Amino acid sequence: MRKKRIVVIGFVGTQLDRGTGSNRWERWRPTVALTQHDEMVVERLELLYSGRHEALVNQVTADIGAVSPETEVVPHQLPIVDPWDFEDVYGSLFDFARSYPFDTDNEEYWIHITTGSHVVQICMFLMTEAHYFPGRLLQSSPSRRQTVGDPGTYALIDLDLSKYDQIAQRFSREQQEGVAFLKSGIATRNARFNTMIDEIERVAIKSRAPILLMGPTGAGKSFLARRVFELKKARHQLDGKFVELNCATLQGDGAGSTLFGHIKGAFTGAASDRPGLLRTAHKGLLFLDEIGELGLDEQAMLLKAIEEKRFLPMGGDHEVQSDFQLMAGTNRDLSREVVSGRFREDLFARINLWTYELPGLGARPEDIEPNLDYLLAQFSADNGQMVRFNKEARDRFMRFAMSSEALWIGNFRDLSAAVTRMATLADAGRITDAIVADETGRLKRLWQHYSSPSGEPDEVDLEAILGDTDIAQMDLFDAMQLKSVIGVCRQSRSLSDAGRKLFAASRGSKAKPNDADRLKKYLAKFGLSWEGLLASS
């Protein structure tokens, strides 16, 4: 394996590195000393400085050229006004890191923290731990018995945060920014969703293992996968592309060819070589939506590609390599697919390490309003016109959106389409009560086939569910009420969905309504559960 070139990034020491007379060679100067170690060659030194220190930088550059002509010195003047101001230093280093062309495949980066003010050293630590500098910390020091020409010692520091608890606390802001980025800045209010995004942010930064996103169509799986990619890209953890594929679109020979590529003549119509999406995703992120739609043969090949980073193109005799991170999405219960034999158990085990279920819009009613504001702002930015609701119109739309009438079958796609239509029809950028009335009527018509034809729950056989003995001990009132509740449950997509329908009036008087918990406790009084009701329907 070819050894990577060593690149050191560090500040010139305005005190430690100074010296103009011949006696300067009798002193230990950390920046120059780094290039005097016989066992280690610094290919390039990115020398950072601020203020008017060009003369010192030129002197250090010349001295390094004398002792290590193979080392290239590249000076960078940063716009730091006050090297003791945390915001000033961190902002300048952040801008430098974002614009620097890191090449982690061929170069190894050492971040020198011996020179510079204490604030500079702390910021260099923070930037490295957050992967804005994709390297390791380097600390140098003079030998205890300093002699002329002795370069001293140096050490690479492991960033074990358990040893740096006080400094690690400074990362809370970075972590919060990462979470906000994954949510596109939308101030979501659903506690379960927020907790899930918080964990996904930590996993995305610390792990390259596959991530599986489950949830209904339109819940935002593809959107979240792209945000994860952009977050990792910003931290220099991925160098390649974001490659997305809906596996439901694959058929026949095209499935293997699209994923793994083919060689010329592999099958009828294969007129030339094709690299395939797995190779296109090399060093990047591959998002396979609806992965449950893949055939068993493609599943086996994908498993090999995930575990060994190599695979055979269709019709090929030689394996190719691709190092990508996998994210997958599905609206199926893959564990049931495994039991039924439609999904490989070994592949499921491999991609099931980090699994998250994205709730649909109906399960996150408290997030409808912040998403409404986000979509309006997005429409305004895209079309160059500010669009807003009248107060009455906004109140009317929110009442409908939170009611049992709003099925949100397409989840966030339905909400996005509704906002686009209303905003397009808004004269002078004002969405009126009449526009909202038309839109709610349109949505009801779109969803009408998903509702019970009569609008009433189907007949429930309570005796089959509870048994004759329990029925005999129930009052008619309780039996009739339980029948209605079970009917609503069977017509609902989730426990939360059923709870919102059943407690639509009373939930408004509660500070923190938990419809699912109320319904769960009600069913438990009769020895029933949500899962059991679905199984008996």
Solvent accessible surface area in square Angstrom, and as a share of the most:
residue,aa,sasa,rsa
1,M,230,1.03
2,R,164,0.60
3,K,168,0.71
4,K,73,0.31
5,R,92,0.33
6,I,16,0.08
7,V,0,0.00
8,V,1,0.00
9,I,0,0.00
10,G,2,0.02
11,F,11,0.04
12,V,5,0.03
13,G,4,0.03
14,T,53,0.31
15,Q,118,0.53
16,L,77,0.38
17,D,0,0.00
18,R,124,0.45
19,G,21,0.20
20,T,115,0.67
21,G,37,0.35
22,S,99,0.64
23,N,93,0.48
24,R,34,0.12
25,W,82,0.29
26,E,106,0.48
27,R,104,0.38
28,W,33,0.12
29,R,8,0.03
30,P,0,0.00
31,T,2,0.01
32,V,3,0.02
33,A,3,0.03
34,L,2,0.01
35,T,9,0.06
36,Q,53,0.24
37,H,18,0.08
38,D,144,0.75
39,E,125,0.56
40,M,11,0.05
41,V,70,0.40
42,V,1,0.01
43,E,68,0.31
44,R,43,0.16
45,L,3,0.01
46,E,4,0.02
47,L,0,0.00
48,L,0,0.00
49,Y,19,0.07
50,S,19,0.12
51,G,37,0.36
52,R,198,0.72
53,H,68,0.30
54,E,54,0.24
55,A,82,0.64
56,L,25,0.13
57,V,5,0.03
58,N,98,0.50
59,Q,44,0.19
60,V,0,0.00
61,T,45,0.26
62,A,62,0.48
63,D,4,0.02
64,I,0,0.00
65,G,37,0.35
66,A,75,0.58
67,V,53,0.30
68,S,5,0.03
69,P,108,0.68
70,E,98,0.44
71,T,11,0.06
72,E,99,0.44
73,V,23,0.13
74,V,41,0.23
75,P,68,0.43
76,H,46,0.21
77,Q,93,0.41
78,L,13,0.07
79,P,107,0.67
80,I,11,0.06
81,V,138,0.79
82,D,63,0.33
83,P,51,0.32
84,W,150,0.53
85,D,59,0.31
86,F,75,0.31
87,E,142,0.64
88,D,36,0.19
89,V,0,0.00
90,Y,36,0.14
91,G,32,0.31
92,S,10,0.07
93,L,0,0.00
94,F,53,0.22
95,D,93,0.48
96,F,19,0.08
97,A,0,0.00
98,R,126,0.46
99,S,88,0.56
100,Y,22,0.08
101,P,110,0.69
102,F,29,0.12
103,D,50,0.26
104,T,36,0.21
105,D,70,0.36
106,N,41,0.21
107,E,11,0.05
108,E,53,0.24
109,Y,2,0.01
110,W,14,0.05
111,I,0,0.00
112,H,3,0.02
113,I,24,0.12
114,T,25,0.15
115,T,4,0.02
116,G,31,0.30
117,S,17,0.11
118,H,122,0.54
119,V,22,0.13
120,V,3,0.02
121,Q,44,0.20
122,I,50,0.25
123,C,0,0.00
124,M,1,0.01
125,F,13,0.06
126,L,6,0.03
127,M,0,0.00
128,T,3,0.02
129,E,34,0.15
130,A,4,0.03
131,H,71,0.31
132,Y,13,0.05
133,F,0,0.00
134,P,24,0.15
135,G,23,0.23
136,R,109,0.40
137,L,1,0.01
138,L,0,0.00
139,Q,93,0.41
140,S,9,0.06
141,S,50,0.32
142,P,63,0.39
143,S,32,0.20
144,R,250,0.91
145,R,218,0.80
146,Q,68,0.30
147,T,85,0.50
148,V,109,0.63
149,G,51,0.49
150,D,39,0.20
151,P,29,0.18
152,G,9,0.09
153,T,76,0.44
154,Y,59,0.22
155,A,57,0.44
156,L,57,0.28
157,I,37,0.19
158,D,111,0.57
159,L,53,0.26
160,D,58,0.30
161,L,57,0.28
162,S,81,0.52
163,K,142,0.60
164,Y,63,0.24
165,D,84,0.44
166,Q,139,0.62
167,I,49,0.25
168,A,23,0.18
169,Q,116,0.52
170,R,113,0.41
171,F,25,0.10
172,S,62,0.40
173,R,166,0.61
174,E,19,0.08
175,Q,48,0.21
176,Q,114,0.51
177,E,83,0.37
178,G,2,0.02
179,V,20,0.11
180,A,45,0.35
181,F,70,0.29
182,L,3,0.02
183,K,31,0.13
184,S,22,0.14
185,G,60,0.58
186,I,20,0.10
187,A,76,0.59
188,T,13,0.08
189,R,134,0.49
190,N,18,0.09
191,A,77,0.60
192,R,169,0.62
193,F,19,0.08
194,N,41,0.21
195,T,95,0.55
196,M,22,0.10
197,I,2,0.01
198,D,42,0.22
199,E,62,0.28
200,I,0,0.00
201,E,5,0.02
202,R,111,0.41
203,V,10,0.06
204,A,0,0.00
205,I,23,0.12
206,K,164,0.70
207,S,24,0.16
208,R,107,0.39
209,A,22,0.17
210,P,6,0.04
211,I,1,0.00
212,L,0,0.00
213,L,0,0.00
214,M,39,0.17
215,G,8,0.07
216,P,58,0.36
217,T,65,0.38
218,G,8,0.08
219,A,5,0.04
220,G,25,0.24
221,K,10,0.04
222,S,34,0.22
223,F,97,0.40
224,L,8,0.04
225,A,0,0.00
226,R,109,0.40
227,R,46,0.17
228,V,0,0.00
229,F,21,0.09
230,E,58,0.26
231,L,10,0.05
232,K,2,0.01
233,K,81,0.35
234,A,29,0.23
235,R,14,0.05
236,H,40,0.18
237,Q,44,0.20
238,L,4,0.02
239,D,75,0.39
240,G,13,0.13
241,K,130,0.55
242,F,26,0.11
243,V,12,0.07
244,E,74,0.33
245,L,22,0.11
246,N,62,0.32
247,C,2,0.01
248,A,58,0.45
249,T,95,0.55
250,L,29,0.14
251,Q,149,0.66
252,G,65,0.63
253,D,79,0.41
254,G,32,0.30
255,A,8,0.07
256,G,4,0.04
257,S,1,0.01
258,T,19,0.11
259,L,0,0.00
260,F,0,0.00
261,G,0,0.00
262,H,16,0.07
263,I,71,0.36
264,K,139,0.59
265,G,62,0.59
266,A,33,0.26
267,F,53,0.22
268,T,140,0.81
269,G,73,0.70
270,A,7,0.05
271,A,81,0.62
272,S,70,0.45
273,D,99,0.51
274,R,98,0.36
275,P,75,0.47
276,G,4,0.04
277,L,38,0.19
278,L,0,0.00
279,R,82,0.30
280,T,52,0.30
281,A,0,0.00
282,H,81,0.36
283,K,62,0.26
284,G,0,0.00
285,L,0,0.00
286,L,0,0.00
287,F,0,0.00
288,L,0,0.00
289,D,17,0.09
290,E,21,0.09
291,I,0,0.00
292,G,6,0.06
293,E,73,0.33
294,L,8,0.04
295,G,36,0.34
296,L,91,0.45
297,D,110,0.57
298,E,28,0.12
299,Q,0,0.00
300,A,37,0.29
301,M,59,0.26
302,L,0,0.00
303,L,20,0.10
304,K,68,0.29
305,A,0,0.00
306,I,7,0.03
307,E,97,0.43
308,E,76,0.34
309,K,72,0.31
310,R,88,0.32
311,F,2,0.01
312,L,75,0.37
313,P,7,0.04
314,M,46,0.21
315,G,53,0.51
316,G,13,0.13
317,D,127,0.66
318,H,152,0.68
319,E,70,0.32
320,V,32,0.18
321,Q,137,0.61
322,S,0,0.00
323,D,42,0.22
324,F,6,0.02
325,Q,1,0.00
326,L,4,0.02
327,M,0,0.00
328,A,1,0.01
329,G,0,0.00
330,T,0,0.00
331,N,76,0.39
332,R,81,0.30
333,D,61,0.32
334,L,0,0.00
335,S,52,0.34
336,R,177,0.65
337,E,15,0.07
338,V,30,0.17
339,V,132,0.76
340,S,58,0.37
341,G,45,0.43
342,R,134,0.49
343,F,5,0.02
344,R,83,0.30
345,E,125,0.56
346,D,60,0.31
347,L,0,0.00
348,F,35,0.15
349,A,71,0.55
350,R,81,0.30
351,I,0,0.00
352,N,61,0.31
353,L,109,0.54
354,W,78,0.27
355,T,49,0.29
356,Y,17,0.06
357,E,99,0.44
358,L,4,0.02
359,P,20,0.12
360,G,10,0.10
361,L,0,0.00
362,G,8,0.08
363,A,32,0.25
364,R,9,0.03
365,P,10,0.06
366,E,63,0.28
367,D,0,0.00
368,I,2,0.01
369,E,48,0.22
370,P,11,0.07
371,N,12,0.06
372,L,0,0.00
373,D,62,0.32
374,Y,60,0.23
375,L,26,0.13
376,L,5,0.03
377,A,56,0.43
378,Q,80,0.36
379,F,33,0.14
380,S,11,0.07
381,A,83,0.65
382,D,113,0.58
383,N,86,0.44
384,G,72,0.69
385,Q,85,0.38
386,M,123,0.55
387,V,1,0.00
388,R,106,0.39
389,F,17,0.07
390,N,42,0.22
391,K,148,0.63
392,E,114,0.51
393,A,0,0.00
394,R,59,0.22
395,D,55,0.29
396,R,92,0.34
397,F,0,0.00
398,M,28,0.13
399,R,160,0.58
400,F,15,0.06
401,A,3,0.02
402,M,63,0.28
403,S,36,0.23
404,S,48,0.31
405,E,95,0.43
406,A,11,0.09
407,L,24,0.12
408,W,3,0.01
409,I,51,0.26
410,G,18,0.18
411,N,5,0.03
412,F,35,0.14
413,R,148,0.54
414,D,28,0.14
415,L,0,0.00
416,S,41,0.27
417,A,38,0.30
418,A,0,0.00
419,V,3,0.02
420,T,65,0.38
421,R,67,0.24
422,M,1,0.00
423,A,4,0.03
424,T,92,0.53
425,L,100,0.50
426,A,9,0.07
427,D,120,0.62
428,A,95,0.73
429,G,2,0.02
430,R,108,0.39
431,I,0,0.00
432,T,48,0.28
433,D,55,0.28
434,A,68,0.52
435,I,25,0.13
436,V,0,0.00
437,A,32,0.25
438,D,92,0.47
439,E,2,0.01
440,T,12,0.07
441,G,21,0.20
442,R,73,0.27
443,L,1,0.00
444,K,87,0.37
445,R,145,0.53
446,L,99,0.49
447,W,9,0.03
448,Q,103,0.46
449,H,159,0.71
450,Y,138,0.52
451,S,57,0.37
452,S,24,0.15
453,P,145,0.91
454,S,86,0.55
455,G,58,0.56
456,E,110,0.50
457,P,47,0.30
458,D,103,0.53
459,E,149,0.67
460,V,6,0.03
461,D,89,0.46
462,L,6,0.03
463,E,97,0.43
464,A,79,0.62
465,I,37,0.19
466,L,27,0.14
467,G,29,0.28
468,D,103,0.53
469,T,98,0.57
470,D,69,0.36
471,I,39,0.20
472,A,87,0.67
473,Q,144,0.64
474,M,38,0.17
475,D,100,0.52
476,L,135,0.67
477,F,146,0.61
478,D,51,0.26
479,A,15,0.11
480,M,109,0.49
481,Q,81,0.36
482,L,0,0.00
483,K,60,0.25
484,S,58,0.38
485,V,15,0.09
486,I,0,0.00
487,G,2,0.01
488,V,26,0.15
489,C,0,0.00
490,R,72,0.26
491,Q,72,0.32
492,S,12,0.08
493,R,114,0.42
494,S,37,0.24
495,L,35,0.17
496,S,32,0.21
497,D,11,0.06
498,A,0,0.00
499,G,0,0.00
500,R,25,0.09
501,K,52,0.22
502,L,56,0.28
503,F,39,0.16
504,A,51,0.40
505,A,101,0.78
506,S,46,0.30
507,R,34,0.12
508,G,69,0.67
509,S,101,0.65
510,K,91,0.38
511,A,107,0.83
512,K,186,0.79
513,P,48,0.30
514,N,86,0.44
515,D,9,0.05
516,A,23,0.18
517,D,49,0.25
518,R,73,0.27
519,L,1,0.00
520,K,126,0.54
521,K,129,0.55
522,Y,37,0.14
523,L,2,0.01
524,A,62,0.48
525,K,150,0.63
526,F,50,0.21
527,G,71,0.68
528,L,25,0.13
529,S,54,0.35
530,W,33,0.12
531,E,119,0.53
532,G,37,0.36
533,L,2,0.01
534,L,79,0.39
535,A,90,0.70
536,S,60,0.39
537,S,91,0.59
